[in-house]
């Protein structure tokens, strides 16, 4: 099966029912996408598929073709220069950090749709669970990333 992941065509030999999460982590070594709940609820496994957030733990690899663009946290930028990554570092958003790659990917999808989101836009779009409760810092980080993305400073 061929998949386009982080801009590169990749071939994997797995059972069609294998969740995308395990293909990313176990077959391709892209371990930034995290496993947590396993039922698509928490969002730690969020990746982008054609710029839309997808919970990779519940999506079988057979749901995707080489026409889909799958982006993982590793695909945002190789050097943490993406506005969200810069904002997260500037504001020290994570506490334990486990959920943060999924948070960032959900935020990336939001900023793609709404470059200047309101607090209510953020609340509606970021359904990921953070057990440390860093939601206020996540919101600040998204606002800062929106400013950075428009040429503002971190």
N, C-alpha and C positions, 0 to 999 in steps of 0.2 A: 504494500500500500504506500502511495506517495502522498506526502503532506508538505505544505509550504509553511515553514516555521521560522519566524524572525527573518523573513526575506529570503530564506534558502530552501530549495527543494530537498526533501529528505525522504529516504525510503526506509520503512520499518516492516519487519516481519513479525506480526503479532496477531492473535485472535481478534476478529472484528469486534467482539464484545468488550475488549479491554478498554477501561476508562482512559481518556486522553491523559489524565494526570499521571498514570503509571507509565505511559509511553514517554511522556516528557521527562519524568524523573528517572525511571529505571532503564529505558532504552537509549535515551539521548543525553542523560546526565545534566538536565536542566533543573536543578534542585531548588531554584528560587521559588517555584510554585510549590506551595505547601499542602500537606495532607493534614486534616484535622477531624472534621465531623464525619466525612464520608457519605453524607446524604445531601450535599448541595446547600446546606443551610448557612454555614458560618462564613463562607466566602474566602477562606484562606487559599483556596485553589483557583481563584479567579484569573483567567487569561482573557485576552481579547480575540475574538474571531470576527474578522471583517469589521473591526472597530467596535464590536458589541461585547459587553462582559458576559462571560460564560463560566459556569462552575464546572471545572474540568474533572472533578471526582465522579460526576454522575453522567457525563457524556461519553458514550462509546466512540472509539476512534472511527468506527464505520460511519458516523454522522458527518464526517468531514471528507472533502476531496482536495485534490491539489489546486483547485480553484479558490479555496478558502485561504485567507491569510490569518495564520495563528500567531499571535504575539504574546510572548511571556515577559516577565519582568526583565530578563536578560536582554530582550529585544528592544526595550525602550531606549537604552543607550549603553554603550560599552564602558563609558567613563563617568557615569552618574551625572551627566550634563542635562538630562531631561528636566524641564522646569519643575515637575513634581518631585523628582529625586533631589534637586537642589533645595527646594522648599522644605522637604522632610529633614534634610541635613541642617539647614539653617535654623529651623525651629525645634530640632530634636523631638520630632513628633512621636516616635515609638517609645514605649516603655520596655516591654520584653521584646517586641518586634516581630513575633511569630506571624501575626496576621497582616503585617504591613505590606507585603508584596501584593496580596490580594486587594488591600485597600487602595494602593497606588494604581493598580490596573483598573479598578472600578472608577477611580477618580479620572484616569486618563480617558476612559470612554465618556464620562460626563463632560470633561473639558472639550472634547472633540465636538460634542453636540451643542454645548453651551459654554462658549469661551469665558464668559463672565457670570458664573452661576450665583444665585442668591443663596442664603442660608437654607431656605425651604427647598430649593433645587437640590442642594447637597444632601439634606436630610432624606429626600425622596429617593435619590439615586444611590446613596451609599448604604446598602443594606447589610454590609459585612459586619460581623460581630468581632468586637475587640474586648477580650476578657479583662484587660487592664483599664478599659474605660477612657481611652485617649481621644474620644470623639471631638472634644473642643479643639484639641491640637490638630486633629485631622481636618476639621473645617478651616482652621487658620491656614493650614498647609495648602489646601486647595485654593483658597483666596490668594495666597502669596504666589502660588504657581501660575494662577491666571494673570497676575501682574507681571511676573517674570516672562511668561510667554508673550506678553504684549510689549516686551522691551524694557520692562521695569527692572528694578534691582532687587536682589535677595536681601 
